[in-house]
């Protein structure tokens, strides 16, 4: 049997969770799809799927083989297009993950523009707060905001993530406005349960050419949450001071619904990276989406910070 078709049946079955659905997508009978799946297992020398009357699930060997089989199928499709059309069309599926707040505020619009420009592309966007294992979760690309990345992954820097300390005017009127980092110990803090939970690390310039002054602020923690949008909503409600990324808090700051606290002090700046598993055998859709994101998000001055400066945030 055609090995490429056999691998395509395996990939479709694994991603759709059903041999019947895979057969329909590939326009073949279920019996033929079953024979192709058996051929794939014979060729690879391992059982790829656990079959039961209720569901299909990947074996350990199937989990390890899936990403590479998907790459082979995608590369074969590109080769056919090069040979037959002498032009490349961005097509296929891309599984993408990012934090909920960044996905909602910026990545969803980027994905929409990309699929409009490439009608044969399909993207699955997973918005979640925890960093997933790309291989185990079969994720092609992750957008991560961090200065500490997994060295086993390939990273491409897209932009920067700046943050501000901010609170609602009602909270500051009720509790007073801190004038120095040490004053934050007397204020209510709204903190992320995974980032900056123990202390807010701040810095400020003390003079031209001088090293920045560093401080660790420890507010009285009144609310912890694992999602940044929750912290912003709590800050808008007057519950305390939050450290929020400018990509999220910018509009509320420009509109006066939040006010910046300690404007001379800056929270740690983080990098926004696209991370993926390998530089080799990248499908065209992955390469194209990486280039698209890099062009959309300026490496030093992202558009949301440009808007913030224009609005004197």
Steps between C-alpha positions, in 0.01 A plus 500: 500500500596865455699584813424870478126434491540259790671771705233751401230262626687465830535877542135569414379223733712624790388861458132421446482221756304282263591271211159564346553877508848459353365283217232759420756784498723303263210387281554126548306216658550413864627157400761653272605744772535209742728317256713813453528537878615140533755562223635803687545292814676225304734750335586677825524172689279604792138519603395863464142502631313320772165392360186442701129502426469849649808697398847505350803618694866537414749249632834627629655412163215682326557814706868501410435438131210740444690829472751356253230331294310829483818673379548239228140540383530881493833489316359261243212739438743787450708292261190426291418868483854595397507235228149562372450873535847650545347709778446430866166543666478525877270218600444242770444516875696678770445434870592807702502585871537824698395655829130584522548876532744531208290267286187706565656844467738455206550150366138437401504801266835391358368149433189645334710713265724203417219261408329771297823542303542121464159337441643147501660541843333375817610604849399357836575752775525366856474781757628381836714625785735205550789417270420172327739235372500562126571140405251339738224748414580490128548876489688646203570845642476673837514872571665537839568810706808426705873557539553135596427268209545126467845454340370190320267717291578737214400860578447801276465833677195691385477801731516621860246495781515801729291524816373774730375522855150643496181542700159657460451868592248388765756277673767772499256755636403260778848374593733774382765481231841339573796730444776237521539126448512441877150651532354203311534287815206697642279448195277221379660297223331310217761245394541226245521158663791397277686820413614755757309325775769553766618848403477759225851565368533865404775724366548869429775714352679704764703716262661516158752221462428356844388145565124470557375490856330171585223425749273214598149604599281272712143626522240345726359228275122534488437303182693238305390384157656294224357719224601860432158617383358403840759720672418794274128466567571493874715811466224678306261407781726674752636194678865604499817557299589258219803447280355476149651474152459810288354289217201441728475806725578765238141591403384525864798724579434727203133527593578579866328189636838400640783724615866417494664467842866589561565605138875532569527131581488237225408132546720245327475503121439159342552367151215378279620193314368251249631157599488173310668163505739495204653711225489202264205389289286804576172501306441807288207608718726510808775696324246742353324558831832561678595764242152651524523539879852640483383768255192581708668541842794743500799356691546810718190716475179299454200685370319495836787692661503748211132562568575537871765765435264685266243500780759597766445179698 
